[in-house]
Amino acid sequence: MSKMGISTYQSYCGAQIFDAIGLKTDFVQKYFTGTATLIEGVGLEEIAAETVSRHADGFGNDPVLRNSLEVGGEY
């Protein structure tokens, strides 16, 4: 999220100055009403599946795999 000038958090609430990139239209319409989404991608089901998978990788019961959580991105 890039900043649109210097302003407080309150000025962003309800401003609709951002686009949702990589999210399904129905997901955006339900949870981010009024936000533009031109490039579709994942929905709630895919987000939930990835979250559960990452949690299992990081907090599984196998002691050999205890510290095998992948970084998840490059920054």
PDB file of N, CA, C and O in Angstrom, chain B, residues numbered from 101:
ATOM      1  N   MET B 101       0.851  -1.163   0.000  1.00  0.00           N
ATOM      2  CA  MET B 101       0.000   0.000   0.000  1.00  0.00           C
ATOM      3  C   MET B 101       0.898   1.227   0.000  1.00  0.00           C
ATOM      4  O   MET B 101       1.664   1.439   0.940  1.00  0.00           O
ATOM      5  N   SER B 102       0.810   2.012  -1.019  1.00  0.00           N
ATOM      6  CA  SER B 102       1.604   3.233  -1.052  1.00  0.00           C
ATOM      7  C   SER B 102       0.801   4.366  -0.438  1.00  0.00           C
ATOM      8  O   SER B 102      -0.430   4.349  -0.433  1.00  0.00           O
ATOM      9  N   LYS B 103       1.501   5.319   0.063  1.00  0.00           N
ATOM     10  CA  LYS B 103       0.862   6.417   0.767  1.00  0.00           C
ATOM     11  C   LYS B 103       0.466   7.515  -0.212  1.00  0.00           C
ATOM     12  O   LYS B 103       1.209   7.808  -1.148  1.00  0.00           O
ATOM     13  N   MET B 104      -0.678   8.111  -0.007  1.00  0.00           N
ATOM     14  CA  MET B 104      -1.154   9.208  -0.844  1.00  0.00           C
ATOM     15  C   MET B 104      -0.922  10.512  -0.079  1.00  0.00           C
ATOM     16  O   MET B 104      -1.874  11.116   0.415  1.00  0.00           O
ATOM     17  N   GLY B 105       0.326  10.946   0.022  1.00  0.00           N
ATOM     18  CA  GLY B 105       0.635  12.156   0.783  1.00  0.00           C
ATOM     19  C   GLY B 105       0.766  11.844   2.260  1.00  0.00           C
ATOM     20  O   GLY B 105       0.783  10.677   2.652  1.00  0.00           O
ATOM     21  N   ILE B 106       0.858  12.866   3.074  1.00  0.00           N
ATOM     22  CA  ILE B 106       0.988  12.695   4.517  1.00  0.00           C
ATOM     23  C   ILE B 106      -0.386  12.889   5.139  1.00  0.00           C
ATOM     24  O   ILE B 106      -0.978  13.964   5.039  1.00  0.00           O
ATOM     25  N   SER B 107      -0.886  11.842   5.781  1.00  0.00           N
ATOM     26  CA  SER B 107      -2.200  11.926   6.412  1.00  0.00           C
ATOM     27  C   SER B 107      -2.313  10.842   7.475  1.00  0.00           C
ATOM     28  O   SER B 107      -1.508   9.911   7.524  1.00  0.00           O
ATOM     29  N   THR B 108      -3.320  10.980   8.318  1.00  0.00           N
ATOM     30  CA  THR B 108      -3.524  10.013   9.393  1.00  0.00           C
ATOM     31  C   THR B 108      -4.332   8.825   8.894  1.00  0.00           C
ATOM     32  O   THR B 108      -4.907   8.862   7.806  1.00  0.00           O
ATOM     33  N   TYR B 109      -4.369   7.781   9.693  1.00  0.00           N
ATOM     34  CA  TYR B 109      -5.132   6.578   9.351  1.00  0.00           C
ATOM     35  C   TYR B 109      -6.612   6.905   9.133  1.00  0.00           C
ATOM     36  O   TYR B 109      -7.243   6.355   8.231  1.00  0.00           O
ATOM     37  N   GLN B 110      -7.154   7.783   9.943  1.00  0.00           N
ATOM     38  CA  GLN B 110      -8.576   8.120   9.851  1.00  0.00           C
ATOM     39  C   GLN B 110      -8.956   8.647   8.476  1.00  0.00           C
ATOM     40  O   GLN B 110     -10.074   8.411   8.017  1.00  0.00           O
ATOM     41  N   SER B 111      -8.062   9.348   7.818  1.00  0.00           N
ATOM     42  CA  SER B 111      -8.397   9.910   6.510  1.00  0.00           C
ATOM     43  C   SER B 111      -8.510   8.835   5.432  1.00  0.00           C
ATOM     44  O   SER B 111      -9.096   9.085   4.379  1.00  0.00           O
ATOM     45  N   TYR B 112      -7.957   7.639   5.677  1.00  0.00           N
ATOM     46  CA  TYR B 112      -8.066   6.544   4.713  1.00  0.00           C
ATOM     47  C   TYR B 112      -9.385   5.788   4.852  1.00  0.00           C
ATOM     48  O   TYR B 112      -9.843   5.175   3.887  1.00  0.00           O
ATOM     49  N   CYS B 113      -9.995   5.818   6.014  1.00  0.00           N
ATOM     50  CA  CYS B 113     -11.209   5.033   6.272  1.00  0.00           C
ATOM     51  C   CYS B 113     -12.341   5.456   5.338  1.00  0.00           C
ATOM     52  O   CYS B 113     -12.809   6.593   5.382  1.00  0.00           O
ATOM     53  N   GLY B 114     -12.766   4.530   4.501  1.00  0.00           N
ATOM     54  CA  GLY B 114     -13.861   4.787   3.584  1.00  0.00           C
ATOM     55  C   GLY B 114     -13.509   5.629   2.380  1.00  0.00           C
ATOM     56  O   GLY B 114     -14.403   6.006   1.621  1.00  0.00           O
ATOM     57  N   ALA B 115     -12.243   5.939   2.174  1.00  0.00           N
ATOM     58  CA  ALA B 115     -11.847   6.828   1.079  1.00  0.00           C
ATOM     59  C   ALA B 115     -11.901   6.143  -0.284  1.00  0.00           C
ATOM     60  O   ALA B 115     -12.073   6.818  -1.299  1.00  0.00           O
ATOM     61  N   GLN B 116     -11.758   4.811  -0.330  1.00  0.00           N
ATOM     62  CA  GLN B 116     -11.808   4.045  -1.578  1.00  0.00           C
ATOM     63  C   GLN B 116     -10.777   4.526  -2.597  1.00  0.00           C
ATOM     64  O   GLN B 116     -11.079   4.619  -3.787  1.00  0.00           O
ATOM     65  N   ILE B 117      -9.564   4.831  -2.139  1.00  0.00           N
ATOM     66  CA  ILE B 117      -8.516   5.299  -3.050  1.00  0.00           C
ATOM     67  C   ILE B 117      -7.563   4.183  -3.451  1.00  0.00           C
ATOM     68  O   ILE B 117      -6.547   4.439  -4.096  1.00  0.00           O
ATOM     69  N   PHE B 118      -7.880   2.944  -3.073  1.00  0.00           N
ATOM     70  CA  PHE B 118      -7.016   1.817  -3.390  1.00  0.00           C
ATOM     71  C   PHE B 118      -7.743   0.819  -4.278  1.00  0.00           C
ATOM     72  O   PHE B 118      -8.973   0.768  -4.282  1.00  0.00           O
ATOM     73  N   ASP B 119      -6.989   0.026  -5.029  1.00  0.00           N
ATOM     74  CA  ASP B 119      -7.528  -1.072  -5.831  1.00  0.00           C
ATOM     75  C   ASP B 119      -7.142  -2.386  -5.172  1.00  0.00           C
ATOM     76  O   ASP B 119      -6.056  -2.504  -4.605  1.00  0.00           O
ATOM     77  N   ALA B 120      -8.024  -3.369  -5.244  1.00  0.00           N
ATOM     78  CA  ALA B 120      -7.711  -4.716  -4.770  1.00  0.00           C
ATOM     79  C   ALA B 120      -7.151  -5.492  -5.953  1.00  0.00           C
ATOM     80  O   ALA B 120      -7.849  -5.704  -6.945  1.00  0.00           O
ATOM     81  N   ILE B 121      -5.905  -5.914  -5.855  1.00  0.00           N
ATOM     82  CA  ILE B 121      -5.249  -6.627  -6.951  1.00  0.00           C
ATOM     83  C   ILE B 121      -5.064  -8.085  -6.546  1.00  0.00           C
ATOM     84  O   ILE B 121      -4.507  -8.375  -5.487  1.00  0.00           O
ATOM     85  N   GLY B 122      -5.531  -8.997  -7.388  1.00  0.00           N
ATOM     86  CA  GLY B 122      -5.339 -10.421  -7.143  1.00  0.00           C
ATOM     87  C   GLY B 122      -6.402 -11.069  -6.287  1.00  0.00           C
ATOM     88  O   GLY B 122      -6.189 -12.160  -5.759  1.00  0.00           O
ATOM     89  N   LEU B 123      -7.561 -10.410  -6.137  1.00  0.00           N
ATOM     90  CA  LEU B 123      -8.666 -10.980  -5.372  1.00  0.00           C
ATOM     91  C   LEU B 123      -9.892 -11.106  -6.262  1.00  0.00           C
ATOM     92  O   LEU B 123     -10.117 -10.268  -7.136  1.00  0.00           O
ATOM     93  N   LYS B 124     -10.689 -12.154  -6.042  1.00  0.00           N
ATOM     94  CA  LYS B 124     -11.905 -12.368  -6.833  1.00  0.00           C
ATOM     95  C   LYS B 124     -12.906 -11.240  -6.587  1.00  0.00           C
ATOM     96  O   LYS B 124     -12.989 -10.685  -5.492  1.00  0.00           O
ATOM     97  N   THR B 125     -13.658 -10.920  -7.631  1.00  0.00           N
ATOM     98  CA  THR B 125     -14.616  -9.817  -7.559  1.00  0.00           C
ATOM     99  C   THR B 125     -15.666 -10.032  -6.475  1.00  0.00           C
ATOM    100  O   THR B 125     -15.973  -9.101  -5.730  1.00  0.00           O
ATOM    101  N   ASP B 126     -16.226 -11.245  -6.368  1.00  0.00           N
ATOM    102  CA  ASP B 126     -17.260 -11.483  -5.355  1.00  0.00           C
ATOM    103  C   ASP B 126     -16.709 -11.345  -3.938  1.00  0.00           C
ATOM    104  O   ASP B 126     -17.415 -10.881  -3.042  1.00  0.00           O
ATOM    105  N   PHE B 127     -15.457 -11.743  -3.730  1.00  0.00           N
ATOM    106  CA  PHE B 127     -14.793 -11.583  -2.431  1.00  0.00           C
ATOM    107  C   PHE B 127     -14.636 -10.105  -2.094  1.00  0.00           C
ATOM    108  O   PHE B 127     -14.920  -9.687  -0.971  1.00  0.00           O
ATOM    109  N   VAL B 128     -14.188  -9.319  -3.060  1.00  0.00           N
ATOM    110  CA  VAL B 128     -13.999  -7.878  -2.849  1.00  0.00           C
ATOM    111  C   VAL B 128     -15.339  -7.195  -2.607  1.00  0.00           C
ATOM    112  O   VAL B 128     -15.441  -6.336  -1.731  1.00  0.00           O
ATOM    113  N   GLN B 129     -16.367  -7.563  -3.369  1.00  0.00           N
ATOM    114  CA  GLN B 129     -17.681  -6.943  -3.193  1.00  0.00           C
ATOM    115  C   GLN B 129     -18.263  -7.219  -1.810  1.00  0.00           C
ATOM    116  O   GLN B 129     -18.936  -6.364  -1.235  1.00  0.00           O
ATOM    117  N   LYS B 130     -18.004  -8.415  -1.275  1.00  0.00           N
ATOM    118  CA  LYS B 130     -18.555  -8.767   0.034  1.00  0.00           C
ATOM    119  C   LYS B 130     -17.780  -8.143   1.192  1.00  0.00           C
ATOM    120  O   LYS B 130     -18.385  -7.637   2.137  1.00  0.00           O
ATOM    121  N   TYR B 131     -16.446  -8.172   1.128  1.00  0.00           N
ATOM    122  CA  TYR B 131     -15.637  -7.759   2.270  1.00  0.00           C
ATOM    123  C   TYR B 131     -14.981  -6.385   2.114  1.00  0.00           C
ATOM    124  O   TYR B 131     -14.558  -5.797   3.109  1.00  0.00           O
ATOM    125  N   PHE B 132     -14.889  -5.868   0.904  1.00  0.00           N
ATOM    126  CA  PHE B 132     -14.290  -4.556   0.643  1.00  0.00           C
ATOM    127  C   PHE B 132     -15.208  -3.775  -0.296  1.00  0.00           C
ATOM    128  O   PHE B 132     -14.774  -3.311  -1.351  1.00  0.00           O
ATOM    129  N   THR B 133     -16.458  -3.632   0.084  1.00  0.00           N
ATOM    130  CA  THR B 133     -17.491  -3.035  -0.756  1.00  0.00           C
ATOM    131  C   THR B 133     -17.051  -1.688  -1.318  1.00  0.00           C
ATOM    132  O   THR B 133     -16.586  -0.809  -0.592  1.00  0.00           O
ATOM    133  N   GLY B 134     -17.211  -1.551  -2.641  1.00  0.00           N
ATOM    134  CA  GLY B 134     -16.885  -0.294  -3.301  1.00  0.00           C
ATOM    135  C   GLY B 134     -15.453  -0.186  -3.776  1.00  0.00           C
ATOM    136  O   GLY B 134     -15.103   0.792  -4.437  1.00  0.00           O
ATOM    137  N   THR B 135     -14.614  -1.160  -3.460  1.00  0.00           N
ATOM    138  CA  THR B 135     -13.217  -1.130  -3.882  1.00  0.00           C
ATOM    139  C   THR B 135     -13.103  -1.694  -5.294  1.00  0.00           C
ATOM    140  O   THR B 135     -13.710  -2.715  -5.618  1.00  0.00           O
ATOM    141  N   ALA B 136     -12.322  -1.023  -6.122  1.00  0.00           N
ATOM    142  CA  ALA B 136     -12.133  -1.471  -7.505  1.00  0.00           C
ATOM    143  C   ALA B 136     -11.231  -2.694  -7.543  1.00  0.00           C
ATOM    144  O   ALA B 136     -10.278  -2.791  -6.769  1.00  0.00           O
ATOM    145  N   THR B 137     -11.528  -3.625  -8.440  1.00  0.00           N
ATOM    146  CA  THR B 137     -10.685  -4.798  -8.646  1.00  0.00           C
ATOM    147  C   THR B 137     -10.675  -5.140 -10.129  1.00  0.00           C
ATOM    148  O   THR B 137     -11.648  -5.683 -10.652  1.00  0.00           O
ATOM    149  N   LEU B 138      -9.582  -4.826 -10.800  1.00  0.00           N
ATOM    150  CA  LEU B 138      -9.468  -5.052 -12.233  1.00  0.00           C
ATOM    151  C   LEU B 138      -8.737  -6.344 -12.564  1.00  0.00           C
ATOM    152  O   LEU B 138      -8.968  -6.930 -13.622  1.00  0.00           O
ATOM    153  N   ILE B 139      -7.859  -6.795 -11.675  1.00  0.00           N
ATOM    154  CA  ILE B 139      -7.084  -8.017 -11.898  1.00  0.00           C
ATOM    155  C   ILE B 139      -7.548  -9.052 -10.878  1.00  0.00           C
ATOM    156  O   ILE B 139      -7.247  -8.936  -9.690  1.00  0.00           O
ATOM    157  N   GLU B 140      -8.278 -10.061 -11.341  1.00  0.00           N
ATOM    158  CA  GLU B 140      -8.821 -11.070 -10.436  1.00  0.00           C
ATOM    159  C   GLU B 140      -7.764 -12.090 -10.030  1.00  0.00           C
ATOM    160  O   GLU B 140      -6.718 -12.214 -10.667  1.00  0.00           O
ATOM    161  N   GLY B 141      -8.059 -12.806  -8.968  1.00  0.00           N
ATOM    162  CA  GLY B 141      -7.130 -13.821  -8.490  1.00  0.00           C
ATOM    163  C   GLY B 141      -7.821 -14.770  -7.539  1.00  0.00           C
ATOM    164  O   GLY B 141      -8.765 -15.456  -7.931  1.00  0.00           O
ATOM    165  N   VAL B 142      -7.377 -14.824  -6.307  1.00  0.00           N
ATOM    166  CA  VAL B 142      -7.857 -15.797  -5.334  1.00  0.00           C
ATOM    167  C   VAL B 142      -9.087 -15.291  -4.593  1.00  0.00           C
ATOM    168  O   VAL B 142      -9.365 -14.093  -4.532  1.00  0.00           O
ATOM    169  N   GLY B 143      -9.811 -16.254  -4.034  1.00  0.00           N
ATOM    170  CA  GLY B 143     -10.978 -15.952  -3.222  1.00  0.00           C
ATOM    171  C   GLY B 143     -10.758 -16.415  -1.794  1.00  0.00           C
ATOM    172  O   GLY B 143      -9.649 -16.786  -1.409  1.00  0.00           O
ATOM    173  N   LEU B 144     -11.818 -16.388  -1.025  1.00  0.00           N
ATOM    174  CA  LEU B 144     -11.739 -16.747   0.386  1.00  0.00           C
ATOM    175  C   LEU B 144     -11.295 -18.195   0.586  1.00  0.00           C
ATOM    176  O   LEU B 144     -10.541 -18.488   1.514  1.00  0.00           O
ATOM    177  N   GLU B 145     -11.758 -19.103  -0.275  1.00  0.00           N
ATOM    178  CA  GLU B 145     -11.397 -20.518  -0.135  1.00  0.00           C
ATOM    179  C   GLU B 145      -9.890 -20.725  -0.299  1.00  0.00           C
ATOM    180  O   GLU B 145      -9.276 -21.466   0.469  1.00  0.00           O
ATOM    181  N   GLU B 146      -9.300 -20.075  -1.293  1.00  0.00           N
ATOM    182  CA  GLU B 146      -7.856 -20.214  -1.530  1.00  0.00           C
ATOM    183  C   GLU B 146      -7.045 -19.582  -0.400  1.00  0.00           C
ATOM    184  O   GLU B 146      -6.020 -20.124   0.013  1.00  0.00           O
ATOM    185  N   ILE B 147      -7.502 -18.446   0.091  1.00  0.00           N
ATOM    186  CA  ILE B 147      -6.808 -17.783   1.201  1.00  0.00           C
ATOM    187  C   ILE B 147      -6.861 -18.666   2.445  1.00  0.00           C
ATOM    188  O   ILE B 147      -5.858 -18.814   3.144  1.00  0.00           O
ATOM    189  N   ALA B 148      -8.022 -19.252   2.722  1.00  0.00           N
ATOM    190  CA  ALA B 148      -8.166 -20.135   3.883  1.00  0.00           C
ATOM    191  C   ALA B 148      -7.287 -21.373   3.752  1.00  0.00           C
ATOM    192  O   ALA B 148      -6.635 -21.774   4.716  1.00  0.00           O
ATOM    193  N   ALA B 149      -7.264 -21.985   2.562  1.00  0.00           N
ATOM    194  CA  ALA B 149      -6.453 -23.191   2.352  1.00  0.00           C
ATOM    195  C   ALA B 149      -4.970 -22.895   2.539  1.00  0.00           C
ATOM    196  O   ALA B 149      -4.256 -23.688   3.152  1.00  0.00           O
ATOM    197  N   GLU B 150      -4.501 -21.770   2.020  1.00  0.00           N
ATOM    198  CA  GLU B 150      -3.087 -21.428   2.178  1.00  0.00           C
ATOM    199  C   GLU B 150      -2.754 -21.121   3.634  1.00  0.00           C
ATOM    200  O   GLU B 150      -1.676 -21.475   4.111  1.00  0.00           O
ATOM    201  N   THR B 151      -3.667 -20.470   4.336  1.00  0.00           N
ATOM    202  CA  THR B 151      -3.448 -20.162   5.749  1.00  0.00           C
ATOM    203  C   THR B 151      -3.346 -21.440   6.578  1.00  0.00           C
ATOM    204  O   THR B 151      -2.449 -21.569   7.411  1.00  0.00           O
ATOM    205  N   VAL B 152      -4.254 -22.380   6.355  1.00  0.00           N
ATOM    206  CA  VAL B 152      -4.230 -23.658   7.079  1.00  0.00           C
ATOM    207  C   VAL B 152      -2.960 -24.434   6.745  1.00  0.00           C
ATOM    208  O   VAL B 152      -2.347 -25.033   7.629  1.00  0.00           O
ATOM    209  N   SER B 153      -2.563 -24.425   5.478  1.00  0.00           N
ATOM    210  CA  SER B 153      -1.351 -25.127   5.058  1.00  0.00           C
ATOM    211  C   SER B 153      -0.108 -24.540   5.724  1.00  0.00           C
ATOM    212  O   SER B 153       0.744 -25.279   6.217  1.00  0.00           O
ATOM    213  N   ARG B 154      -0.006 -23.220   5.737  1.00  0.00           N
ATOM    214  CA  ARG B 154       1.156 -22.574   6.372  1.00  0.00           C
ATOM    215  C   ARG B 154       1.174 -22.824   7.877  1.00  0.00           C
ATOM    216  O   ARG B 154       2.240 -23.013   8.463  1.00  0.00           O
ATOM    217  N   HIS B 155       0.003 -22.825   8.499  1.00  0.00           N
ATOM    218  CA  HIS B 155      -0.061 -23.095   9.933  1.00  0.00           C
ATOM    219  C   HIS B 155       0.400 -24.519  10.228  1.00  0.00           C
ATOM    220  O   HIS B 155       1.151 -24.749  11.176  1.00  0.00           O
ATOM    221  N   ALA B 156      -0.049 -25.474   9.415  1.00  0.00           N
ATOM    222  CA  ALA B 156       0.366 -26.869   9.602  1.00  0.00           C
ATOM    223  C   ALA B 156       1.870 -27.022   9.396  1.00  0.00           C
ATOM    224  O   ALA B 156       2.518 -27.785  10.112  1.00  0.00           O
ATOM    225  N   ASP B 157       2.435 -26.295   8.414  1.00  0.00           N
ATOM    226  CA  ASP B 157       3.883 -26.353   8.185  1.00  0.00           C
ATOM    227  C   ASP B 157       4.658 -25.792   9.375  1.00  0.00           C
ATOM    228  O   ASP B 157       5.702 -26.328   9.747  1.00  0.00           O
ATOM    229  N   GLY B 158       4.161 -24.736   9.959  1.00  0.00           N
ATOM    230  CA  GLY B 158       4.879 -24.077  11.044  1.00  0.00           C
ATOM    231  C   GLY B 158       4.644 -24.676  12.409  1.00  0.00           C
ATOM    232  O   GLY B 158       5.512 -24.596  13.279  1.00  0.00           O
ATOM    233  N   PHE B 159       3.480 -25.277  12.613  1.00  0.00           N
ATOM    234  CA  PHE B 159       3.127 -25.776  13.935  1.00  0.00           C
ATOM    235  C   PHE B 159       2.701 -27.241  13.913  1.00  0.00           C
ATOM    236  O   PHE B 159       1.891 -27.664  14.738  1.00  0.00           O
ATOM    237  N   GLY B 160       3.242 -28.020  12.971  1.00  0.00           N
ATOM    238  CA  GLY B 160       2.912 -29.444  12.870  1.00  0.00           C
ATOM    239  C   GLY B 160       3.442 -30.232  14.054  1.00  0.00           C
ATOM    240  O   GLY B 160       4.212 -29.710  14.860  1.00  0.00           O
ATOM    241  N   ASN B 161       3.029 -31.489  14.160  1.00  0.00           N
ATOM    242  CA  ASN B 161       3.437 -32.346  15.276  1.00  0.00           C
ATOM    243  C   ASN B 161       4.749 -33.077  15.035  1.00  0.00           C
ATOM    244  O   ASN B 161       5.324 -33.620  15.978  1.00  0.00           O
ATOM    245  N   ASP B 162       5.238 -33.107  13.802  1.00  0.00           N
ATOM    246  CA  ASP B 162       6.471 -33.816  13.478  1.00  0.00           C
ATOM    247  C   ASP B 162       7.673 -32.999  13.959  1.00  0.00           C
ATOM    248  O   ASP B 162       7.896 -31.898  13.455  1.00  0.00           O
ATOM    249  N   PRO B 163       8.456 -33.508  14.924  1.00  0.00           N
ATOM    250  CA  PRO B 163       9.584 -32.740  15.458  1.00  0.00           C
ATOM    251  C   PRO B 163      10.673 -32.451  14.426  1.00  0.00           C
ATOM    252  O   PRO B 163      11.402 -31.468  14.560  1.00  0.00           O
ATOM    253  N   VAL B 164      10.794 -33.292  13.401  1.00  0.00           N
ATOM    254  CA  VAL B 164      11.803 -33.064  12.368  1.00  0.00           C
ATOM    255  C   VAL B 164      11.450 -31.825  11.540  1.00  0.00           C
ATOM    256  O   VAL B 164      12.336 -31.097  11.092  1.00  0.00           O
ATOM    257  N   LEU B 165      10.171 -31.596  11.345  1.00  0.00           N
ATOM    258  CA  LEU B 165       9.713 -30.479  10.519  1.00  0.00           C
ATOM    259  C   LEU B 165       9.330 -29.242  11.333  1.00  0.00           C
ATOM    260  O   LEU B 165       8.749 -28.299  10.796  1.00  0.00           O
ATOM    261  N   ARG B 166       9.649 -29.246  12.599  1.00  0.00           N
ATOM    262  CA  ARG B 166       9.206 -28.178  13.494  1.00  0.00           C
ATOM    263  C   ARG B 166       9.609 -26.782  13.007  1.00  0.00           C
ATOM    264  O   ARG B 166       8.832 -25.839  13.155  1.00  0.00           O
ATOM    265  N   ASN B 167      10.794 -26.632  12.435  1.00  0.00           N
ATOM    266  CA  ASN B 167      11.280 -25.315  12.017  1.00  0.00           C
ATOM    267  C   ASN B 167      11.362 -25.180  10.501  1.00  0.00           C
ATOM    268  O   ASN B 167      12.257 -24.506   9.991  1.00  0.00           O
ATOM    269  N   SER B 168      10.448 -25.809   9.779  1.00  0.00           N
ATOM    270  CA  SER B 168      10.547 -25.807   8.319  1.00  0.00           C
ATOM    271  C   SER B 168       9.604 -24.818   7.639  1.00  0.00           C
ATOM    272  O   SER B 168       9.356 -24.948   6.440  1.00  0.00           O
ATOM    273  N   LEU B 169       9.078 -23.849   8.353  1.00  0.00           N
ATOM    274  CA  LEU B 169       8.171 -22.872   7.751  1.00  0.00           C
ATOM    275  C   LEU B 169       8.922 -22.040   6.729  1.00  0.00           C
ATOM    276  O   LEU B 169       9.948 -21.434   7.036  1.00  0.00           O
ATOM    277  N   GLU B 170       8.396 -22.015   5.497  1.00  0.00           N
ATOM    278  CA  GLU B 170       9.054 -21.240   4.452  1.00  0.00           C
ATOM    279  C   GLU B 170       8.897 -19.747   4.719  1.00  0.00           C
ATOM    280  O   GLU B 170       7.991 -19.323   5.436  1.00  0.00           O
ATOM    281  N   VAL B 171       9.779 -18.970   4.142  1.00  0.00           N
ATOM    282  CA  VAL B 171       9.792 -17.533   4.365  1.00  0.00           C
ATOM    283  C   VAL B 171       8.482 -16.903   3.894  1.00  0.00           C
ATOM    284  O   VAL B 171       7.933 -16.045   4.585  1.00  0.00           O
ATOM    285  N   GLY B 172       7.977 -17.310   2.738  1.00  0.00           N
ATOM    286  CA  GLY B 172       6.703 -16.817   2.269  1.00  0.00           C
ATOM    287  C   GLY B 172       6.790 -15.644   1.324  1.00  0.00           C
ATOM    288  O   GLY B 172       5.755 -15.151   0.873  1.00  0.00           O
ATOM    289  N   GLY B 173       7.968 -15.182   1.009  1.00  0.00           N
ATOM    290  CA  GLY B 173       8.106 -14.073   0.073  1.00  0.00           C
ATOM    291  C   GLY B 173       9.504 -13.502   0.114  1.00  0.00           C
ATOM    292  O   GLY B 173      10.306 -13.833   0.987  1.00  0.00           O
ATOM    293  N   GLU B 174       9.778 -12.652  -0.830  1.00  0.00           N
ATOM    294  CA  GLU B 174      11.072 -11.981  -0.871  1.00  0.00           C
ATOM    295  C   GLU B 174      10.840 -10.494  -0.704  1.00  0.00           C
ATOM    296  O   GLU B 174      10.008  -9.906  -1.396  1.00  0.00           O
ATOM    297  N   TYR B 175      11.572  -9.890   0.208  1.00  0.00           N
ATOM    298  CA  TYR B 175      11.376  -8.469   0.488  1.00  0.00           C
ATOM    299  C   TYR B 175      12.661  -7.717   0.294  1.00  0.00           C
ATOM    300  O   TYR B 175      12.699  -6.501   0.483  1.00  0.00           O
TER     301      TYR B 175
END
